[in-house]
Structures are given as structure tokens and as C-alpha cells.
Amino acid sequence: MLLIIGTVRLPSDRLDQAKPAMQRMILASRAEPGCLDYSYSQDVLDAGLIHVSEAWIDRAALEAHFKSAHIAEWRASWAELGIGDRKLTLFQTDGGAPT
């Protein structure tokens, strides 16, 4: 299993404008074969900080995601929405255990 964990930043006054694009990205990604989870969440203390959490079954599923039309559309919207300061890290895990 692969995990992508991190943050992206956007101006907090553009969050309402960004939400529809974020929702489309989440729904399309979750529908992809091999996607176990795909989530964005707004930081409680910093309105412009968005936490990113993704889980993929394997590298092939993640690579297909990177080539998808919806990720190209999402990335094309970044400049208009002011999305930047991406800090995402890829982790490989054995699936973990409940805690």
C-alpha cells in the first residue's frame, strides 16, 4: 500500500471557490481502481492549510491516477485558485494495524 500525506496551501478567501474543484477531484479519485482513500481537510487553526491524505493499493494504481484527466483538470486550476506550497510525501506501508 502507498500513502501520500501532506498539505497544500491556498488563500483562505478562495476556499469557497476551490471547494467544487476539490470535490470533483475527490469523487473522481475515489472512483479509480486501486484508490483506497482520498481526502482533503481544512486545518482547524489555519483556514488556508489543506491536509491531504491518499491511500493506493499499489504503484500502478497511483501512476494511473497521475495520468488521469481529472488530475490534469485539477492541476490546471491551481494558479487561478492560488494553490501552492505543496508539501506531500509518499510512504510505502504494509497496510498497518488497527490502534
Phi and psi restraints in degrees (range 20) as a CNS / XPLOR table:
assign (resid 1 and name C) (resid 2 and name N)
       (resid 2 and name CA) (resid 2 and name C) 1.0 -114.1 20.0 2
assign (resid 2 and name N) (resid 2 and name CA)
       (resid 2 and name C) (resid 3 and name N) 1.0 138.4 20.0 2
assign (resid 2 and name C) (resid 3 and name N)
       (resid 3 and name CA) (resid 3 and name C) 1.0 -119.8 20.0 2
assign (resid 3 and name N) (resid 3 and name CA)
       (resid 3 and name C) (resid 4 and name N) 1.0 137.8 20.0 2
assign (resid 3 and name C) (resid 4 and name N)
       (resid 4 and name CA) (resid 4 and name C) 1.0 -116.4 20.0 2
assign (resid 4 and name N) (resid 4 and name CA)
       (resid 4 and name C) (resid 5 and name N) 1.0 121.0 20.0 2
assign (resid 4 and name C) (resid 5 and name N)
       (resid 5 and name CA) (resid 5 and name C) 1.0 -129.4 20.0 2
assign (resid 5 and name N) (resid 5 and name CA)
       (resid 5 and name C) (resid 6 and name N) 1.0 138.1 20.0 2
assign (resid 5 and name C) (resid 6 and name N)
       (resid 6 and name CA) (resid 6 and name C) 1.0 165.9 20.0 2
assign (resid 6 and name N) (resid 6 and name CA)
       (resid 6 and name C) (resid 7 and name N) 1.0 -156.0 20.0 2
assign (resid 6 and name C) (resid 7 and name N)
       (resid 7 and name CA) (resid 7 and name C) 1.0 -140.9 20.0 2
assign (resid 7 and name N) (resid 7 and name CA)
       (resid 7 and name C) (resid 8 and name N) 1.0 157.0 20.0 2
assign (resid 7 and name C) (resid 8 and name N)
       (resid 8 and name CA) (resid 8 and name C) 1.0 -131.8 20.0 2
assign (resid 8 and name N) (resid 8 and name CA)
       (resid 8 and name C) (resid 9 and name N) 1.0 160.0 20.0 2
assign (resid 8 and name C) (resid 9 and name N)
       (resid 9 and name CA) (resid 9 and name C) 1.0 -125.5 20.0 2
assign (resid 9 and name N) (resid 9 and name CA)
       (resid 9 and name C) (resid 10 and name N) 1.0 143.9 20.0 2
assign (resid 9 and name C) (resid 10 and name N)
       (resid 10 and name CA) (resid 10 and name C) 1.0 -145.6 20.0 2
assign (resid 10 and name N) (resid 10 and name CA)
       (resid 10 and name C) (resid 11 and name N) 1.0 158.1 20.0 2
assign (resid 10 and name C) (resid 11 and name N)
       (resid 11 and name CA) (resid 11 and name C) 1.0 -60.7 20.0 2
assign (resid 11 and name N) (resid 11 and name CA)
       (resid 11 and name C) (resid 12 and name N) 1.0 131.6 20.0 2
assign (resid 11 and name C) (resid 12 and name N)
       (resid 12 and name CA) (resid 12 and name C) 1.0 -61.2 20.0 2
assign (resid 12 and name N) (resid 12 and name CA)
       (resid 12 and name C) (resid 13 and name N) 1.0 -25.6 20.0 2
assign (resid 12 and name C) (resid 13 and name N)
       (resid 13 and name CA) (resid 13 and name C) 1.0 -76.8 20.0 2
assign (resid 13 and name N) (resid 13 and name CA)
       (resid 13 and name C) (resid 14 and name N) 1.0 -4.5 20.0 2
assign (resid 13 and name C) (resid 14 and name N)
       (resid 14 and name CA) (resid 14 and name C) 1.0 -106.0 20.0 2
assign (resid 14 and name N) (resid 14 and name CA)
       (resid 14 and name C) (resid 15 and name N) 1.0 4.0 20.0 2
assign (resid 14 and name C) (resid 15 and name N)
       (resid 15 and name CA) (resid 15 and name C) 1.0 -60.5 20.0 2
assign (resid 15 and name N) (resid 15 and name CA)
       (resid 15 and name C) (resid 16 and name N) 1.0 -45.2 20.0 2
assign (resid 15 and name C) (resid 16 and name N)
       (resid 16 and name CA) (resid 16 and name C) 1.0 -62.1 20.0 2
assign (resid 16 and name N) (resid 16 and name CA)
       (resid 16 and name C) (resid 17 and name N) 1.0 -36.5 20.0 2
assign (resid 16 and name C) (resid 17 and name N)
       (resid 17 and name CA) (resid 17 and name C) 1.0 -68.4 20.0 2
assign (resid 17 and name N) (resid 17 and name CA)
       (resid 17 and name C) (resid 18 and name N) 1.0 -34.5 20.0 2
assign (resid 17 and name C) (resid 18 and name N)
       (resid 18 and name CA) (resid 18 and name C) 1.0 -79.4 20.0 2
assign (resid 18 and name N) (resid 18 and name CA)
       (resid 18 and name C) (resid 19 and name N) 1.0 -26.0 20.0 2
assign (resid 18 and name C) (resid 19 and name N)
       (resid 19 and name CA) (resid 19 and name C) 1.0 -55.4 20.0 2
assign (resid 19 and name N) (resid 19 and name CA)
       (resid 19 and name C) (resid 20 and name N) 1.0 -44.8 20.0 2
assign (resid 19 and name C) (resid 20 and name N)
       (resid 20 and name CA) (resid 20 and name C) 1.0 -60.5 20.0 2
assign (resid 20 and name N) (resid 20 and name CA)
       (resid 20 and name C) (resid 21 and name N) 1.0 -41.2 20.0 2
assign (resid 20 and name C) (resid 21 and name N)
       (resid 21 and name CA) (resid 21 and name C) 1.0 -66.1 20.0 2
assign (resid 21 and name N) (resid 21 and name CA)
       (resid 21 and name C) (resid 22 and name N) 1.0 -39.0 20.0 2
assign (resid 21 and name C) (resid 22 and name N)
       (resid 22 and name CA) (resid 22 and name C) 1.0 -65.7 20.0 2
assign (resid 22 and name N) (resid 22 and name CA)
       (resid 22 and name C) (resid 23 and name N) 1.0 -41.7 20.0 2
assign (resid 22 and name C) (resid 23 and name N)
       (resid 23 and name CA) (resid 23 and name C) 1.0 -63.3 20.0 2
assign (resid 23 and name N) (resid 23 and name CA)
       (resid 23 and name C) (resid 24 and name N) 1.0 -42.8 20.0 2
assign (resid 23 and name C) (resid 24 and name N)
       (resid 24 and name CA) (resid 24 and name C) 1.0 -60.7 20.0 2
assign (resid 24 and name N) (resid 24 and name CA)
       (resid 24 and name C) (resid 25 and name N) 1.0 -42.9 20.0 2
assign (resid 24 and name C) (resid 25 and name N)
       (resid 25 and name CA) (resid 25 and name C) 1.0 -63.7 20.0 2
assign (resid 25 and name N) (resid 25 and name CA)
       (resid 25 and name C) (resid 26 and name N) 1.0 -45.1 20.0 2
assign (resid 25 and name C) (resid 26 and name N)
       (resid 26 and name CA) (resid 26 and name C) 1.0 -62.3 20.0 2
assign (resid 26 and name N) (resid 26 and name CA)
       (resid 26 and name C) (resid 27 and name N) 1.0 -50.2 20.0 2
assign (resid 26 and name C) (resid 27 and name N)
       (resid 27 and name CA) (resid 27 and name C) 1.0 -62.5 20.0 2
assign (resid 27 and name N) (resid 27 and name CA)
       (resid 27 and name C) (resid 28 and name N) 1.0 -44.5 20.0 2
assign (resid 27 and name C) (resid 28 and name N)
       (resid 28 and name CA) (resid 28 and name C) 1.0 -66.3 20.0 2
assign (resid 28 and name N) (resid 28 and name CA)
       (resid 28 and name C) (resid 29 and name N) 1.0 -40.0 20.0 2
assign (resid 28 and name C) (resid 29 and name N)
       (resid 29 and name CA) (resid 29 and name C) 1.0 -66.8 20.0 2
assign (resid 29 and name N) (resid 29 and name CA)
       (resid 29 and name C) (resid 30 and name N) 1.0 -43.8 20.0 2
assign (resid 29 and name C) (resid 30 and name N)
       (resid 30 and name CA) (resid 30 and name C) 1.0 -62.8 20.0 2
assign (resid 30 and name N) (resid 30 and name CA)
       (resid 30 and name C) (resid 31 and name N) 1.0 -24.7 20.0 2
assign (resid 30 and name C) (resid 31 and name N)
       (resid 31 and name CA) (resid 31 and name C) 1.0 -82.9 20.0 2
assign (resid 31 and name N) (resid 31 and name CA)
       (resid 31 and name C) (resid 32 and name N) 1.0 -9.3 20.0 2
assign (resid 31 and name C) (resid 32 and name N)
       (resid 32 and name CA) (resid 32 and name C) 1.0 -72.5 20.0 2
assign (resid 32 and name N) (resid 32 and name CA)
       (resid 32 and name C) (resid 33 and name N) 1.0 142.7 20.0 2
assign (resid 32 and name C) (resid 33 and name N)
       (resid 33 and name CA) (resid 33 and name C) 1.0 -59.7 20.0 2
assign (resid 33 and name N) (resid 33 and name CA)
       (resid 33 and name C) (resid 34 and name N) 1.0 133.9 20.0 2
assign (resid 33 and name C) (resid 34 and name N)
       (resid 34 and name CA) (resid 34 and name C) 1.0 90.2 20.0 2
assign (resid 34 and name N) (resid 34 and name CA)
       (resid 34 and name C) (resid 35 and name N) 1.0 -5.7 20.0 2
assign (resid 34 and name C) (resid 35 and name N)
       (resid 35 and name CA) (resid 35 and name C) 1.0 -85.3 20.0 2
assign (resid 35 and name N) (resid 35 and name CA)
       (resid 35 and name C) (resid 36 and name N) 1.0 119.9 20.0 2
assign (resid 35 and name C) (resid 36 and name N)
       (resid 36 and name CA) (resid 36 and name C) 1.0 -94.0 20.0 2
assign (resid 36 and name N) (resid 36 and name CA)
       (resid 36 and name C) (resid 37 and name N) 1.0 -28.9 20.0 2
assign (resid 36 and name C) (resid 37 and name N)
       (resid 37 and name CA) (resid 37 and name C) 1.0 -164.5 20.0 2
assign (resid 37 and name N) (resid 37 and name CA)
       (resid 37 and name C) (resid 38 and name N) 1.0 147.7 20.0 2
assign (resid 37 and name C) (resid 38 and name N)
       (resid 38 and name CA) (resid 38 and name C) 1.0 -152.8 20.0 2
assign (resid 38 and name N) (resid 38 and name CA)
       (resid 38 and name C) (resid 39 and name N) 1.0 114.8 20.0 2
assign (resid 38 and name C) (resid 39 and name N)
       (resid 39 and name CA) (resid 39 and name C) 1.0 -143.8 20.0 2
assign (resid 39 and name N) (resid 39 and name CA)
       (resid 39 and name C) (resid 40 and name N) 1.0 145.6 20.0 2
assign (resid 39 and name C) (resid 40 and name N)
       (resid 40 and name CA) (resid 40 and name C) 1.0 -121.6 20.0 2
assign (resid 40 and name N) (resid 40 and name CA)
       (resid 40 and name C) (resid 41 and name N) 1.0 143.2 20.0 2
assign (resid 40 and name C) (resid 41 and name N)
       (resid 41 and name CA) (resid 41 and name C) 1.0 -145.3 20.0 2
assign (resid 41 and name N) (resid 41 and name CA)
       (resid 41 and name C) (resid 42 and name N) 1.0 142.1 20.0 2
assign (resid 41 and name C) (resid 42 and name N)
       (resid 42 and name CA) (resid 42 and name C) 1.0 -81.3 20.0 2
assign (resid 42 and name N) (resid 42 and name CA)
       (resid 42 and name C) (resid 43 and name N) 1.0 134.9 20.0 2
assign (resid 42 and name C) (resid 43 and name N)
       (resid 43 and name CA) (resid 43 and name C) 1.0 -66.4 20.0 2
assign (resid 43 and name N) (resid 43 and name CA)
       (resid 43 and name C) (resid 44 and name N) 1.0 136.3 20.0 2
assign (resid 43 and name C) (resid 44 and name N)
       (resid 44 and name CA) (resid 44 and name C) 1.0 -67.0 20.0 2
assign (resid 44 and name N) (resid 44 and name CA)
       (resid 44 and name C) (resid 45 and name N) 1.0 -33.8 20.0 2
assign (resid 44 and name C) (resid 45 and name N)
       (resid 45 and name CA) (resid 45 and name C) 1.0 -97.3 20.0 2
assign (resid 45 and name N) (resid 45 and name CA)
       (resid 45 and name C) (resid 46 and name N) 1.0 -17.9 20.0 2
assign (resid 45 and name C) (resid 46 and name N)
       (resid 46 and name CA) (resid 46 and name C) 1.0 -134.2 20.0 2
assign (resid 46 and name N) (resid 46 and name CA)
       (resid 46 and name C) (resid 47 and name N) 1.0 96.2 20.0 2
assign (resid 46 and name C) (resid 47 and name N)
       (resid 47 and name CA) (resid 47 and name C) 1.0 -58.3 20.0 2
assign (resid 47 and name N) (resid 47 and name CA)
       (resid 47 and name C) (resid 48 and name N) 1.0 -28.1 20.0 2
assign (resid 47 and name C) (resid 48 and name N)
       (resid 48 and name CA) (resid 48 and name C) 1.0 -89.4 20.0 2
assign (resid 48 and name N) (resid 48 and name CA)
       (resid 48 and name C) (resid 49 and name N) 1.0 3.0 20.0 2
assign (resid 48 and name C) (resid 49 and name N)
       (resid 49 and name CA) (resid 49 and name C) 1.0 -101.6 20.0 2
assign (resid 49 and name N) (resid 49 and name CA)
       (resid 49 and name C) (resid 50 and name N) 1.0 122.9 20.0 2
assign (resid 49 and name C) (resid 50 and name N)
       (resid 50 and name CA) (resid 50 and name C) 1.0 -112.2 20.0 2
assign (resid 50 and name N) (resid 50 and name CA)
       (resid 50 and name C) (resid 51 and name N) 1.0 124.0 20.0 2
assign (resid 50 and name C) (resid 51 and name N)
       (resid 51 and name CA) (resid 51 and name C) 1.0 -85.6 20.0 2
assign (resid 51 and name N) (resid 51 and name CA)
       (resid 51 and name C) (resid 52 and name N) 1.0 136.2 20.0 2
assign (resid 51 and name C) (resid 52 and name N)
       (resid 52 and name CA) (resid 52 and name C) 1.0 -115.3 20.0 2
assign (resid 52 and name N) (resid 52 and name CA)
       (resid 52 and name C) (resid 53 and name N) 1.0 134.3 20.0 2
assign (resid 52 and name C) (resid 53 and name N)
       (resid 53 and name CA) (resid 53 and name C) 1.0 -140.5 20.0 2
assign (resid 53 and name N) (resid 53 and name CA)
       (resid 53 and name C) (resid 54 and name N) 1.0 120.0 20.0 2
assign (resid 53 and name C) (resid 54 and name N)
       (resid 54 and name CA) (resid 54 and name C) 1.0 -130.3 20.0 2
assign (resid 54 and name N) (resid 54 and name CA)
       (resid 54 and name C) (resid 55 and name N) 1.0 146.7 20.0 2
assign (resid 54 and name C) (resid 55 and name N)
       (resid 55 and name CA) (resid 55 and name C) 1.0 -135.5 20.0 2
assign (resid 55 and name N) (resid 55 and name CA)
       (resid 55 and name C) (resid 56 and name N) 1.0 129.7 20.0 2
assign (resid 55 and name C) (resid 56 and name N)
       (resid 56 and name CA) (resid 56 and name C) 1.0 -127.3 20.0 2
assign (resid 56 and name N) (resid 56 and name CA)
       (resid 56 and name C) (resid 57 and name N) 1.0 144.3 20.0 2
assign (resid 56 and name C) (resid 57 and name N)
       (resid 57 and name CA) (resid 57 and name C) 1.0 -66.0 20.0 2
assign (resid 57 and name N) (resid 57 and name CA)
       (resid 57 and name C) (resid 58 and name N) 1.0 -36.2 20.0 2
assign (resid 57 and name C) (resid 58 and name N)
       (resid 58 and name CA) (resid 58 and name C) 1.0 -162.9 20.0 2
assign (resid 58 and name N) (resid 58 and name CA)
       (resid 58 and name C) (resid 59 and name N) 1.0 176.5 20.0 2
assign (resid 58 and name C) (resid 59 and name N)
       (resid 59 and name CA) (resid 59 and name C) 1.0 -63.5 20.0 2
assign (resid 59 and name N) (resid 59 and name CA)
       (resid 59 and name C) (resid 60 and name N) 1.0 -37.4 20.0 2
assign (resid 59 and name C) (resid 60 and name N)
       (resid 60 and name CA) (resid 60 and name C) 1.0 -61.3 20.0 2
assign (resid 60 and name N) (resid 60 and name CA)
       (resid 60 and name C) (resid 61 and name N) 1.0 -42.0 20.0 2
assign (resid 60 and name C) (resid 61 and name N)
       (resid 61 and name CA) (resid 61 and name C) 1.0 -64.5 20.0 2
assign (resid 61 and name N) (resid 61 and name CA)
       (resid 61 and name C) (resid 62 and name N) 1.0 -41.1 20.0 2
assign (resid 61 and name C) (resid 62 and name N)
       (resid 62 and name CA) (resid 62 and name C) 1.0 -66.5 20.0 2
assign (resid 62 and name N) (resid 62 and name CA)
       (resid 62 and name C) (resid 63 and name N) 1.0 -42.5 20.0 2
assign (resid 62 and name C) (resid 63 and name N)
       (resid 63 and name CA) (resid 63 and name C) 1.0 -63.3 20.0 2
assign (resid 63 and name N) (resid 63 and name CA)
       (resid 63 and name C) (resid 64 and name N) 1.0 -39.4 20.0 2
assign (resid 63 and name C) (resid 64 and name N)
       (resid 64 and name CA) (resid 64 and name C) 1.0 -63.2 20.0 2
assign (resid 64 and name N) (resid 64 and name CA)
       (resid 64 and name C) (resid 65 and name N) 1.0 -39.3 20.0 2
assign (resid 64 and name C) (resid 65 and name N)
       (resid 65 and name CA) (resid 65 and name C) 1.0 -59.7 20.0 2
assign (resid 65 and name N) (resid 65 and name CA)
       (resid 65 and name C) (resid 66 and name N) 1.0 -45.3 20.0 2
assign (resid 65 and name C) (resid 66 and name N)
       (resid 66 and name CA) (resid 66 and name C) 1.0 -62.4 20.0 2
assign (resid 66 and name N) (resid 66 and name CA)
       (resid 66 and name C) (resid 67 and name N) 1.0 -24.5 20.0 2
assign (resid 66 and name C) (resid 67 and name N)
       (resid 67 and name CA) (resid 67 and name C) 1.0 -95.7 20.0 2
assign (resid 67 and name N) (resid 67 and name CA)
       (resid 67 and name C) (resid 68 and name N) 1.0 1.1 20.0 2
assign (resid 67 and name C) (resid 68 and name N)
       (resid 68 and name CA) (resid 68 and name C) 1.0 -73.3 20.0 2
assign (resid 68 and name N) (resid 68 and name CA)
       (resid 68 and name C) (resid 69 and name N) 1.0 154.4 20.0 2
assign (resid 68 and name C) (resid 69 and name N)
       (resid 69 and name CA) (resid 69 and name C) 1.0 -64.9 20.0 2
assign (resid 69 and name N) (resid 69 and name CA)
       (resid 69 and name C) (resid 70 and name N) 1.0 -36.3 20.0 2
assign (resid 69 and name C) (resid 70 and name N)
       (resid 70 and name CA) (resid 70 and name C) 1.0 -70.4 20.0 2
assign (resid 70 and name N) (resid 70 and name CA)
       (resid 70 and name C) (resid 71 and name N) 1.0 -30.0 20.0 2
assign (resid 70 and name C) (resid 71 and name N)
       (resid 71 and name CA) (resid 71 and name C) 1.0 -73.4 20.0 2
assign (resid 71 and name N) (resid 71 and name CA)
       (resid 71 and name C) (resid 72 and name N) 1.0 -33.9 20.0 2
assign (resid 71 and name C) (resid 72 and name N)
       (resid 72 and name CA) (resid 72 and name C) 1.0 -64.0 20.0 2
assign (resid 72 and name N) (resid 72 and name CA)
       (resid 72 and name C) (resid 73 and name N) 1.0 -42.1 20.0 2
assign (resid 72 and name C) (resid 73 and name N)
       (resid 73 and name CA) (resid 73 and name C) 1.0 -63.6 20.0 2
assign (resid 73 and name N) (resid 73 and name CA)
       (resid 73 and name C) (resid 74 and name N) 1.0 -43.5 20.0 2
assign (resid 73 and name C) (resid 74 and name N)
       (resid 74 and name CA) (resid 74 and name C) 1.0 -60.9 20.0 2
assign (resid 74 and name N) (resid 74 and name CA)
       (resid 74 and name C) (resid 75 and name N) 1.0 -48.6 20.0 2
assign (resid 74 and name C) (resid 75 and name N)
       (resid 75 and name CA) (resid 75 and name C) 1.0 -63.7 20.0 2
assign (resid 75 and name N) (resid 75 and name CA)
       (resid 75 and name C) (resid 76 and name N) 1.0 -34.8 20.0 2
assign (resid 75 and name C) (resid 76 and name N)
       (resid 76 and name CA) (resid 76 and name C) 1.0 -66.0 20.0 2
assign (resid 76 and name N) (resid 76 and name CA)
       (resid 76 and name C) (resid 77 and name N) 1.0 -22.3 20.0 2
assign (resid 76 and name C) (resid 77 and name N)
       (resid 77 and name CA) (resid 77 and name C) 1.0 -86.2 20.0 2
assign (resid 77 and name N) (resid 77 and name CA)
       (resid 77 and name C) (resid 78 and name N) 1.0 -11.1 20.0 2
assign (resid 77 and name C) (resid 78 and name N)
       (resid 78 and name CA) (resid 78 and name C) 1.0 -57.7 20.0 2
assign (resid 78 and name N) (resid 78 and name CA)
       (resid 78 and name C) (resid 79 and name N) 1.0 -46.3 20.0 2
assign (resid 78 and name C) (resid 79 and name N)
       (resid 79 and name CA) (resid 79 and name C) 1.0 -61.7 20.0 2
assign (resid 79 and name N) (resid 79 and name CA)
       (resid 79 and name C) (resid 80 and name N) 1.0 -46.1 20.0 2
assign (resid 79 and name C) (resid 80 and name N)
       (resid 80 and name CA) (resid 80 and name C) 1.0 -63.0 20.0 2
assign (resid 80 and name N) (resid 80 and name CA)
       (resid 80 and name C) (resid 81 and name N) 1.0 -37.1 20.0 2
assign (resid 80 and name C) (resid 81 and name N)
       (resid 81 and name CA) (resid 81 and name C) 1.0 -85.4 20.0 2
assign (resid 81 and name N) (resid 81 and name CA)
       (resid 81 and name C) (resid 82 and name N) 1.0 -9.8 20.0 2
assign (resid 81 and name C) (resid 82 and name N)
       (resid 82 and name CA) (resid 82 and name C) 1.0 77.4 20.0 2
assign (resid 82 and name N) (resid 82 and name CA)
       (resid 82 and name C) (resid 83 and name N) 1.0 21.8 20.0 2
assign (resid 82 and name C) (resid 83 and name N)
       (resid 83 and name CA) (resid 83 and name C) 1.0 -76.6 20.0 2
assign (resid 83 and name N) (resid 83 and name CA)
       (resid 83 and name C) (resid 84 and name N) 1.0 129.7 20.0 2
assign (resid 83 and name C) (resid 84 and name N)
       (resid 84 and name CA) (resid 84 and name C) 1.0 -162.4 20.0 2
assign (resid 84 and name N) (resid 84 and name CA)
       (resid 84 and name C) (resid 85 and name N) 1.0 -165.1 20.0 2
assign (resid 84 and name C) (resid 85 and name N)
       (resid 85 and name CA) (resid 85 and name C) 1.0 48.9 20.0 2
assign (resid 85 and name N) (resid 85 and name CA)
       (resid 85 and name C) (resid 86 and name N) 1.0 50.8 20.0 2
assign (resid 85 and name C) (resid 86 and name N)
       (resid 86 and name CA) (resid 86 and name C) 1.0 -75.5 20.0 2
assign (resid 86 and name N) (resid 86 and name CA)
       (resid 86 and name C) (resid 87 and name N) 1.0 126.8 20.0 2
assign (resid 86 and name C) (resid 87 and name N)
       (resid 87 and name CA) (resid 87 and name C) 1.0 -130.9 20.0 2
assign (resid 87 and name N) (resid 87 and name CA)
       (resid 87 and name C) (resid 88 and name N) 1.0 85.8 20.0 2
assign (resid 87 and name C) (resid 88 and name N)
       (resid 88 and name CA) (resid 88 and name C) 1.0 -117.8 20.0 2
assign (resid 88 and name N) (resid 88 and name CA)
       (resid 88 and name C) (resid 89 and name N) 1.0 139.1 20.0 2
assign (resid 88 and name C) (resid 89 and name N)
       (resid 89 and name CA) (resid 89 and name C) 1.0 -126.4 20.0 2
assign (resid 89 and name N) (resid 89 and name CA)
       (resid 89 and name C) (resid 90 and name N) 1.0 135.6 20.0 2
assign (resid 89 and name C) (resid 90 and name N)
       (resid 90 and name CA) (resid 90 and name C) 1.0 -95.1 20.0 2
assign (resid 90 and name N) (resid 90 and name CA)
       (resid 90 and name C) (resid 91 and name N) 1.0 130.0 20.0 2
assign (resid 90 and name C) (resid 91 and name N)
       (resid 91 and name CA) (resid 91 and name C) 1.0 -122.9 20.0 2
assign (resid 91 and name N) (resid 91 and name CA)
       (resid 91 and name C) (resid 92 and name N) 1.0 144.0 20.0 2
assign (resid 91 and name C) (resid 92 and name N)
       (resid 92 and name CA) (resid 92 and name C) 1.0 -107.5 20.0 2
assign (resid 92 and name N) (resid 92 and name CA)
       (resid 92 and name C) (resid 93 and name N) 1.0 134.0 20.0 2
assign (resid 92 and name C) (resid 93 and name N)
       (resid 93 and name CA) (resid 93 and name C) 1.0 -137.9 20.0 2
assign (resid 93 and name N) (resid 93 and name CA)
       (resid 93 and name C) (resid 94 and name N) 1.0 162.9 20.0 2
assign (resid 93 and name C) (resid 94 and name N)
       (resid 94 and name CA) (resid 94 and name C) 1.0 -87.5 20.0 2
assign (resid 94 and name N) (resid 94 and name CA)
       (resid 94 and name C) (resid 95 and name N) 1.0 4.7 20.0 2
assign (resid 94 and name C) (resid 95 and name N)
       (resid 95 and name CA) (resid 95 and name C) 1.0 106.9 20.0 2
assign (resid 95 and name N) (resid 95 and name CA)
       (resid 95 and name C) (resid 96 and name N) 1.0 -16.1 20.0 2
assign (resid 95 and name C) (resid 96 and name N)
       (resid 96 and name CA) (resid 96 and name C) 1.0 71.2 20.0 2
assign (resid 96 and name N) (resid 96 and name CA)
       (resid 96 and name C) (resid 97 and name N) 1.0 -168.4 20.0 2
assign (resid 96 and name C) (resid 97 and name N)
       (resid 97 and name CA) (resid 97 and name C) 1.0 -145.5 20.0 2
assign (resid 97 and name N) (resid 97 and name CA)
       (resid 97 and name C) (resid 98 and name N) 1.0 149.4 20.0 2
assign (resid 97 and name C) (resid 98 and name N)
       (resid 98 and name CA) (resid 98 and name C) 1.0 -59.0 20.0 2
assign (resid 98 and name N) (resid 98 and name CA)
       (resid 98 and name C) (resid 99 and name N) 1.0 145.7 20.0 2
